[in-house]
């Protein structure tokens, strides 16, 4: 029964990975617009028949490439979203694998296991703003222990960062 600004819902969705805010957004945007964006970005539009793992690492990471290059939204809106994504509450995963002063614009998502599928899924995807060479890293994990999934993403992030630093 409460009203929210679209901006607030977007920020909660991105910063907190708040599925309630996300669902409120989706429920209040006409389906034809959602379908069009998915088609424009070559991302599967989810439906009842869509498999659980319908989005690939390539599709997920393409969103960050599109934002970074401002090739779908204006530069202003792309930068706004990347700034919101740099201010998330999740400081594990990609963020924990790089030095504290390294900016990371990323989106994480945790799907809890349930009786039908006891596995957890933890995904973290984003842009690591290494000073001379920003790079895109997207890691999707599945397993029974969410802390182990976090640690796996952190270790991969650290290894990639160290490789980028060494190659400079």
VEXVO-133754 format. One record per residue: residue in three letters; x negated, y, z of N, C-alpha, C in turn. Coordinates in Angstrom, 2 decimals, always signed. Atoms other than C-alpha are relative to their C-alpha. Example, Ala and Ser with C-alpha at 12.3 -4.5 7.8 and 13.67 -1.06 7.14 Angstrom:
2
<atom ALA; <-0.89; -1.19; +0.00>; <-12.30; -4.50; +7.80>; <-0.90; +1.20; +0.00>> <atom SER; <+0.82; -1.19; -0.06>; <-13.67; -1.06; +7.14>; <+0.77; +1.09; +0.73>> 
This chain:
168
<atom UNK; <-0.79; -1.19; +0.00>; <+0.00; +0.00; +0.00>; <-0.84; +1.27; +0.00>> <atom UNK; <+0.85; -1.18; -0.02>; <-3.00; +2.34; -0.02>; <-0.51; +0.30; -1.40>> <atom UNK; <+0.54; -0.41; +1.30>; <-4.24; +4.34; -3.01>; <-1.52; +0.19; +0.12>> <atom UNK; <+1.45; -0.16; +0.07>; <-7.90; +4.32; -4.05>; <-0.36; +0.67; -1.31>> <atom UNK; <+0.51; -0.57; +1.24>; <-9.82; +6.35; -6.58>; <-0.73; -1.10; -0.77>> <atom UNK; <+0.69; +0.98; +0.85>; <-11.17; +4.33; -9.49>; <-1.50; +0.00; +0.32>> <atom UNK; <+1.43; -0.11; -0.31>; <-14.66; +5.62; -8.67>; <-0.34; -0.78; +1.28>> <atom UNK; <+0.23; +0.72; -1.26>; <-14.38; +4.20; -5.13>; <+0.02; -1.51; -0.24>> <atom UNK; <-0.09; +1.44; +0.28>; <-13.33; +0.79; -6.45>; <-1.21; -0.48; -0.80>> <atom UNK; <+1.19; +0.35; +0.78>; <-16.16; +0.76; -9.00>; <-1.21; -0.10; +0.92>> <atom UNK; <+1.16; -0.01; -0.89>; <-18.70; +1.66; -6.33>; <+0.04; -1.17; +0.98>> <atom UNK; <-0.10; +1.15; -0.91>; <-17.39; -0.98; -3.90>; <-0.28; -1.31; -0.74>> <atom UNK; <+0.23; +1.20; +0.80>; <-17.40; -3.59; -6.66>; <-1.49; -0.20; -0.25>> <atom UNK; <+1.41; +0.12; +0.36>; <-21.00; -2.83; -7.62>; <-0.93; -0.04; +1.22>> <atom UNK; <+0.90; -0.07; -1.17>; <-22.59; -1.93; -4.27>; <+0.16; -1.18; +0.94>> <atom UNK; <-0.28; +1.01; -1.01>; <-20.91; -4.52; -2.10>; <+0.38; -1.36; -0.59>> <atom UNK; <-0.52; +1.18; +0.67>; <-19.93; -7.13; -4.69>; <+1.37; -0.36; +0.59>> <atom UNK; <-1.31; +0.11; -0.63>; <-16.43; -6.56; -3.31>; <+1.03; -0.50; -1.02>> <atom UNK; <-0.94; +0.59; +0.94>; <-14.07; -8.91; -5.13>; <+1.41; +0.57; +0.13>> <atom UNK; <-1.32; -0.62; -0.17>; <-10.99; -7.24; -3.65>; <+0.06; +1.29; -0.82>> <atom UNK; <+0.05; -1.23; +0.80>; <-12.03; -3.89; -5.18>; <+0.01; -0.35; -1.49>> <atom UNK; <+0.04; +0.42; +1.40>; <-12.83; -5.67; -8.45>; <+1.38; -0.41; -0.48>> <atom UNK; <-1.34; +0.46; +0.39>; <-9.43; -7.36; -8.53>; <+0.99; +1.15; -0.10>> <atom UNK; <-0.86; -1.18; +0.10>; <-7.68; -4.05; -7.83>; <-0.24; +0.76; -1.30>> <atom UNK; <+0.32; -0.65; +1.29>; <-9.49; -2.51; -10.80>; <+0.61; -0.77; -1.16>> <atom UNK; <-0.44; +0.84; +1.12>; <-8.72; -5.40; -13.13>; <+1.52; -0.04; -0.10>> <atom UNK; <-1.46; +0.06; -0.01>; <-5.06; -5.55; -12.08>; <+0.63; +1.30; -0.49>> <atom UNK; <-0.56; -1.30; +0.37>; <-4.62; -1.87; -12.92>; <-0.55; +0.55; -1.31>> <atom UNK; <+0.48; -0.38; +1.33>; <-6.35; -1.75; -16.31>; <+0.74; -0.91; -0.98>> <atom UNK; <-0.70; +0.83; +0.97>; <-4.29; -2.91; -19.28>; <-0.93; -1.07; -0.61>> <atom UNK; <+0.78; +1.14; +0.48>; <-5.50; -6.33; -20.46>; <-0.64; +0.28; -1.35>> <atom UNK; <+0.56; -0.24; +1.34>; <-6.00; -5.12; -24.04>; <-1.33; +0.76; +0.07>> <atom UNK; <+1.26; -0.73; -0.16>; <-8.76; -2.75; -22.83>; <-1.10; -0.90; +0.54>> <atom UNK; <+0.98; +0.94; -0.56>; <-10.48; -5.43; -20.79>; <-0.48; -0.97; -1.09>> <atom UNK; <+0.34; +0.93; +1.09>; <-10.37; -7.84; -23.74>; <-0.90; +0.70; -1.01>> <atom UNK; <+0.81; -0.74; +0.97>; <-11.76; -5.16; -26.07>; <-1.44; +0.19; +0.48>> <atom UNK; <+1.35; -0.17; -0.53>; <-14.73; -4.44; -23.80>; <-0.76; -1.33; -0.06>> <atom UNK; <+0.65; +1.31; +0.06>; <-15.49; -8.15; -23.52>; <-0.38; -0.34; -1.45>> <atom UNK; <+0.31; +0.27; +1.40>; <-15.28; -8.49; -27.32>; <-1.16; +0.88; -0.48>> <atom UNK; <+1.05; -0.93; +0.41>; <-17.44; -5.39; -27.88>; <-1.38; -0.44; +0.51>> <atom UNK; <+1.27; +0.40; -0.62>; <-20.11; -6.78; -25.53>; <-0.33; -1.48; -0.23>> <atom UNK; <+0.19; +1.43; +0.31>; <-19.79; -10.37; -26.86>; <-0.07; -0.85; +1.27>> <atom UNK; <-0.10; +0.75; -1.26>; <-18.85; -11.68; -23.42>; <+1.36; -0.68; +0.03>> <atom UNK; <-1.24; +0.75; -0.08>; <-16.24; -14.38; -22.94>; <+0.97; +0.68; +0.96>> <atom UNK; <-1.03; -0.54; -0.88>; <-13.00; -13.01; -21.53>; <+0.57; -1.16; +0.80>> <atom UNK; <-0.43; +1.15; -0.80>; <-12.07; -15.25; -18.59>; <+1.52; -0.19; -0.01>> <atom UNK; <-1.42; +0.37; -0.07>; <-8.76; -17.09; -18.53>; <+0.11; -1.26; +0.85>> <atom UNK; <-0.22; +1.24; -0.77>; <-7.23; -20.09; -16.79>; <-0.82; -1.16; -0.58>> <atom UNK; <+0.70; +1.10; +0.67>; <-8.94; -22.34; -19.36>; <-1.51; +0.19; -0.04>> <atom UNK; <+1.43; -0.28; +0.05>; <-12.37; -20.73; -18.99>; <-0.72; -0.81; +1.06>> <atom UNK; <+0.76; +0.75; -1.00>; <-14.93; -22.96; -17.33>; <-0.57; +0.93; +1.08>> <atom UNK; <+0.51; -0.78; -1.12>; <-16.32; -21.83; -13.97>; <-1.29; +0.74; -0.36>> <atom UNK; <+1.29; -0.59; +0.37>; <-19.77; -21.16; -15.43>; <+0.06; +0.59; -1.41>> <atom UNK; <-0.25; -0.48; +1.36>; <-18.52; -19.18; -18.42>; <-0.97; +1.06; -0.48>> <atom UNK; <+0.91; -1.06; +0.44>; <-21.08; -16.37; -18.43>; <-1.44; -0.50; +0.06>> <atom UNK; <+1.39; +0.45; +0.07>; <-24.62; -17.09; -19.51>; <-0.93; +1.08; +0.54>> <atom UNK; <+1.01; -0.97; -0.43>; <-27.78; -15.43; -18.27>; <-0.18; +1.06; -1.09>> <atom UNK; <+0.16; -0.94; +1.12>; <-28.11; -13.85; -21.73>; <+1.13; +1.04; +0.00>> <atom UNK; <-1.14; -0.94; -0.01>; <-24.60; -12.32; -21.56>; <-0.07; +0.93; +1.20>> <atom UNK; <+0.06; -0.78; -1.23>; <-25.02; -11.18; -17.98>; <-1.09; +1.07; -0.10>> <atom UNK; <+1.12; -0.94; +0.10>; <-28.39; -9.58; -18.64>; <+0.23; +1.04; -1.09>> <atom UNK; <-0.25; -0.97; +1.08>; <-27.13; -7.91; -21.83>; <+0.71; +1.24; +0.53>> <atom UNK; <-0.69; -1.15; -0.60>; <-24.95; -5.66; -19.66>; <-1.03; +1.02; +0.50>> <atom UNK; <+1.04; -0.91; -0.50>; <-28.07; -4.21; -18.05>; <-0.79; +0.64; -1.15>> <atom UNK; <+0.68; -0.55; +1.17>; <-29.80; -3.78; -21.41>; <+0.85; +1.10; -0.62>> <atom UNK; <-0.92; -0.98; +0.58>; <-26.73; -1.94; -22.70>; <+0.06; +1.26; +0.87>> <atom UNK; <+0.01; -1.17; -0.89>; <-26.67; +0.32; -19.61>; <-1.32; +0.75; -0.11>> <atom UNK; <+1.32; -0.62; +0.05>; <-30.42; +0.97; -19.77>; <-0.17; +0.84; -1.27>> <atom UNK; <+0.12; -0.70; +1.29>; <-30.21; +1.98; -23.44>; <+1.16; +0.95; -0.26>> <atom UNK; <-1.20; -0.83; +0.17>; <-26.88; +3.80; -22.98>; <+0.59; -0.22; -1.40>> <atom UNK; <-0.47; +0.31; +1.34>; <-25.69; +2.01; -26.10>; <+1.49; -0.32; -0.08>> <atom UNK; <-1.45; +0.20; +0.02>; <-22.05; +1.53; -25.07>; <+0.70; +1.17; +0.67>> <atom UNK; <-0.52; -1.18; -0.71>; <-21.28; +4.22; -22.50>; <-0.93; +1.18; -0.27>> <atom UNK; <+0.86; -1.17; +0.13>; <-22.62; +7.75; -22.52>; <-1.21; -0.14; +0.91>> <atom UNK; <+1.18; -0.01; -0.85>; <-26.04; +8.40; -21.01>; <+0.41; +0.31; +1.45>> <atom UNK; <-0.43; -0.41; -1.34>; <-24.31; +10.10; -18.05>; <+0.64; -1.16; +0.77>> <atom UNK; <-0.68; +1.10; -0.68>; <-22.06; +7.14; -17.23>; <-0.91; -1.20; +0.20>> <atom UNK; <+0.96; +1.11; -0.15>; <-24.79; +4.57; -17.85>; <-0.93; +0.26; +1.18>> <atom UNK; <+0.89; -0.34; -1.11>; <-27.13; +6.38; -15.46>; <+0.73; -0.04; +1.34>> <atom UNK; <-0.81; +0.06; -1.23>; <-24.35; +6.75; -12.89>; <+0.12; -1.45; +0.48>> <atom UNK; <-0.17; +1.40; -0.39>; <-23.70; +3.00; -12.93>; <-1.32; -0.62; +0.44>> <atom UNK; <+1.31; +0.53; -0.40>; <-27.41; +2.15; -12.78>; <-0.40; +0.53; +1.38>> <atom UNK; <+0.29; -0.55; -1.34>; <-27.76; +4.48; -9.76>; <+0.83; -0.69; +1.07>> <atom UNK; <-0.83; +0.73; -0.96>; <-24.84; +2.79; -8.02>; <-0.57; -1.40; +0.22>> <atom UNK; <+0.56; +1.34; -0.09>; <-26.39; -0.60; -8.80>; <-1.35; -0.03; +0.72>> <atom UNK; <+1.27; -0.08; -0.74>; <-29.67; +0.60; -7.26>; <+0.24; +0.20; +1.49>> <atom UNK; <-0.35; -0.28; -1.39>; <-27.84; +1.30; -4.01>; <+0.88; -1.10; +0.58>> <atom UNK; <-0.82; +1.10; -0.50>; <-26.44; -2.16; -3.26>; <-0.39; -0.36; +1.44>> <atom UNK; <+0.25; +0.44; -1.37>; <-26.23; -3.72; +0.18>; <-0.84; -1.28; +0.05>> <atom UNK; <+0.72; +1.28; +0.05>; <-27.98; -6.91; -0.96>; <-1.48; +0.28; -0.25>> <atom UNK; <+1.42; -0.28; +0.11>; <-31.68; -6.48; -0.27>; <-0.84; -1.27; +0.01>> <atom UNK; <+0.70; +1.27; +0.15>; <-32.59; -10.14; -0.71>; <-0.19; -0.23; -1.50>> <atom UNK; <+0.09; +0.32; +1.42>; <-33.12; -11.90; -4.02>; <-1.03; +0.82; -0.74>> <atom UNK; <+0.93; -0.77; +0.83>; <-34.66; -9.67; -6.69>; <-0.72; +1.08; +0.80>> <atom UNK; <+0.56; -1.13; -0.77>; <-35.21; -6.75; -4.28>; <-1.09; -0.48; +0.95>> <atom UNK; <+0.97; +0.51; -0.97>; <-37.05; -8.86; -1.70>; <-1.29; -0.49; -0.66>> <atom UNK; <+1.17; +0.49; +0.70>; <-39.48; -10.06; -4.37>; <-0.92; +1.08; -0.53>> <atom UNK; <+0.84; -1.10; +0.49>; <-40.87; -6.61; -5.18>; <-0.34; +0.92; +1.17>> <atom UNK; <+0.32; -0.92; -1.08>; <-42.56; -3.92; -3.06>; <+1.17; +0.92; +0.35>> <atom UNK; <-1.12; -0.82; -0.50>; <-40.22; -1.75; -0.94>; <+0.24; +1.27; -0.79>> <atom UNK; <-0.16; -1.26; +0.72>; <-40.85; +1.35; -3.03>; <+0.37; -0.19; -1.47>> <atom UNK; <-0.37; +0.28; +1.38>; <-39.82; -0.34; -6.29>; <+1.52; +0.02; -0.13>> <atom UNK; <-1.44; -0.12; +0.23>; <-36.36; +0.65; -7.52>; <+0.50; -1.20; -0.81>> <atom UNK; <-0.63; +1.11; +0.71>; <-34.10; -2.21; -8.61>; <+1.49; +0.31; -0.14>> <atom UNK; <-1.45; -0.13; +0.27>; <-30.69; -1.67; -10.25>; <+0.49; -1.40; -0.29>> <atom UNK; <-0.39; +1.41; +0.17>; <-28.99; -5.02; -9.83>; <+1.41; -0.26; +0.50>> <atom UNK; <-1.31; +0.47; -0.44>; <-25.74; -6.87; -9.37>; <-0.19; -1.42; +0.49>> <atom UNK; <+0.07; +1.35; -0.56>; <-25.54; -9.87; -7.11>; <+1.42; -0.52; +0.14>> <atom UNK; <-1.30; +0.61; -0.24>; <-22.70; -12.29; -6.64>; <-0.20; -1.33; +0.69>> <atom UNK; <+0.04; +1.28; -0.71>; <-22.15; -15.14; -4.22>; <+1.37; -0.63; -0.08>> <atom UNK; <-1.24; +0.76; +0.03>; <-19.50; -17.73; -4.81>; <-0.13; -1.12; +1.01>> <atom UNK; <+0.05; +1.02; -1.06>; <-18.82; -19.85; -1.75>; <+0.53; -1.33; -0.51>> <atom UNK; <-0.49; +1.33; +0.31>; <-18.39; -23.55; -2.06>; <+1.37; -0.21; +0.62>> <atom UNK; <-1.31; +0.34; -0.57>; <-14.96; -25.05; -1.40>; <+0.19; -1.51; -0.09>> <atom UNK; <-0.23; +1.45; -0.02>; <-13.37; -28.46; -1.11>; <-0.07; -0.61; -1.40>> <atom UNK; <+0.05; +0.52; +1.36>; <-13.14; -28.82; -4.91>; <-1.42; +0.00; -0.56>> <atom UNK; <+1.38; -0.13; +0.46>; <-16.72; -27.70; -5.51>; <-0.84; +0.53; +1.15>> <atom UNK; <+0.70; -0.42; -1.21>; <-18.94; -27.65; -2.42>; <-1.27; +0.84; -0.26>> <atom UNK; <+1.21; -0.77; +0.30>; <-21.83; -25.93; -4.23>; <+0.25; +1.50; +0.09>> <atom UNK; <+0.01; -1.45; +0.03>; <-22.60; -22.28; -3.68>; <-0.63; +0.43; -1.32>> <atom UNK; <+0.69; -0.61; +1.13>; <-23.58; -20.04; -6.57>; <-0.45; +1.38; +0.46>> <atom UNK; <+0.52; -1.33; -0.29>; <-25.80; -17.01; -6.04>; <-0.72; +0.46; -1.25>> <atom UNK; <+0.60; -0.58; +1.19>; <-26.70; -14.82; -8.98>; <-0.50; +1.40; +0.34>> <atom UNK; <+0.54; -1.36; -0.18>; <-28.84; -11.69; -9.04>; <-0.64; +0.39; -1.33>> <atom UNK; <+0.44; -0.42; +1.32>; <-29.47; -9.78; -12.23>; <-0.21; +1.49; +0.00>> <atom UNK; <+0.18; -1.43; +0.04>; <-30.96; -6.38; -12.85>; <-1.30; +0.46; -0.64>> <atom UNK; <+1.18; -0.64; +0.55>; <-33.64; -3.98; -13.94>; <-0.94; +0.34; +1.15>> <atom UNK; <+1.04; -0.34; -0.97>; <-36.85; -3.74; -11.93>; <-0.80; +1.13; -0.64>> <atom UNK; <+0.66; -1.18; +0.56>; <-38.30; -0.27; -12.48>; <-1.47; +0.04; +0.39>> <atom UNK; <+1.45; -0.06; -0.16>; <-41.97; -1.11; -12.50>; <-0.45; +1.26; -0.75>> <atom UNK; <+0.28; -1.33; +0.56>; <-43.58; +2.31; -13.18>; <-0.32; +0.07; -1.49>> <atom UNK; <+0.38; -0.12; +1.41>; <-45.17; +1.69; -16.56>; <+0.78; -0.93; -0.92>> <atom UNK; <-0.68; +0.98; +0.83>; <-42.94; -1.13; -17.72>; <+1.22; -0.59; +0.72>> <atom UNK; <-1.20; +0.60; -0.60>; <-39.39; -1.61; -16.41>; <+0.32; -1.32; -0.71>> <atom UNK; <-0.35; +1.28; +0.61>; <-38.19; -5.15; -16.97>; <+1.31; -0.50; +0.56>> <atom UNK; <-1.29; +0.58; -0.33>; <-34.98; -7.12; -16.84>; <-0.23; -1.42; +0.51>> <atom UNK; <+0.11; +1.35; -0.55>; <-34.68; -10.21; -14.66>; <+1.38; -0.43; +0.47>> <atom UNK; <-1.32; +0.54; -0.36>; <-31.61; -12.37; -14.23>; <-0.20; -1.45; +0.44>> <atom UNK; <+0.15; +1.34; -0.54>; <-31.54; -15.46; -12.02>; <+1.36; -0.47; +0.51>> <atom UNK; <-1.26; +0.60; -0.44>; <-28.51; -17.69; -11.53>; <-0.33; -1.32; +0.67>> <atom UNK; <+0.32; +1.21; -0.76>; <-28.64; -20.42; -8.89>; <+1.26; -0.70; +0.47>> <atom UNK; <-1.07; +0.83; -0.57>; <-26.46; -23.23; -7.56>; <-0.62; -0.93; +1.01>> <atom UNK; <+0.50; +0.96; -0.98>; <-26.87; -25.37; -4.49>; <+0.85; +0.01; +1.25>> <atom UNK; <-0.77; +0.16; -1.23>; <-25.64; -26.35; -1.06>; <-0.41; +0.95; +1.12>> <atom UNK; <+0.52; -0.85; -1.06>; <-27.68; -23.83; +0.95>; <-0.21; +1.42; -0.53>> <atom UNK; <+0.13; -1.37; +0.54>; <-27.14; -20.10; +0.26>; <-1.32; +0.67; +0.35>> <atom UNK; <+1.29; -0.59; -0.37>; <-30.31; -19.13; +2.14>; <-1.11; -0.51; -0.92>> <atom UNK; <+0.99; +0.56; +0.92>; <-32.35; -21.46; -0.06>; <+0.15; +0.63; -1.38>> <atom UNK; <-0.23; -0.65; +1.30>; <-30.74; -19.89; -3.14>; <-0.60; +1.41; +0.01>> <atom UNK; <+0.61; -1.34; -0.15>; <-31.72; -16.40; -1.90>; <-1.50; -0.09; -0.11>> <atom UNK; <+1.45; +0.16; -0.01>; <-35.26; -17.59; -1.29>; <-0.53; -0.35; -1.38>> <atom UNK; <+0.41; +0.37; +1.36>; <-35.48; -19.14; -4.75>; <-0.04; +1.24; -0.89>> <atom UNK; <-0.03; -1.23; +0.82>; <-34.45; -15.85; -6.38>; <-1.13; +0.93; +0.40>> <atom UNK; <+1.10; -0.85; -0.49>; <-36.92; -13.94; -4.19>; <-1.34; -0.49; -0.54>> <atom UNK; <+1.27; +0.56; +0.47>; <-39.77; -16.28; -5.15>; <-0.19; +0.22; -1.51>> <atom UNK; <+0.08; -0.25; +1.45>; <-38.96; -15.99; -8.86>; <-0.27; +1.48; -0.26>> <atom UNK; <+0.20; -1.44; +0.15>; <-38.73; -12.21; -8.54>; <-1.45; +0.38; +0.31>> <atom UNK; <+1.39; -0.30; -0.40>; <-42.10; -12.07; -6.76>; <-0.98; -0.47; -1.07>> <atom UNK; <+0.90; +0.56; +1.01>; <-43.76; -14.30; -9.36>; <+0.03; +0.85; -1.28>> <atom UNK; <-0.11; -0.82; +1.21>; <-42.44; -12.20; -12.25>; <-0.67; +1.35; +0.24>> <atom UNK; <+0.61; -1.28; -0.31>; <-43.47; -8.95; -10.55>; <-1.53; -0.10; -0.02>> <atom UNK; <+1.45; +0.18; -0.04>; <-46.97; -10.25; -9.90>; <-0.58; -0.22; -1.40>> <atom UNK; <+0.44; +0.20; +1.38>; <-47.26; -11.35; -13.54>; <-0.01; +1.34; -0.75>> <atom UNK; <-0.07; -1.31; +0.66>; <-46.17; -7.90; -14.76>; <-1.17; +0.87; +0.46>> <atom UNK; <+1.10; -0.79; -0.55>; <-48.70; -6.21; -12.44>; <-1.34; -0.49; -0.57>> <atom UNK; <+1.26; +0.58; +0.49>; <-51.50; -8.58; -13.56>; <-0.21; +0.31; -1.48>> <atom UNK; <+0.10; -0.24; +1.45>; <-50.73; -8.01; -17.26>; <-0.24; +1.46; -0.36>> <atom UNK; <+0.19; -1.43; +0.30>; <-51.13; -4.22; -16.94>; <-1.44; +0.33; -0.26>> 
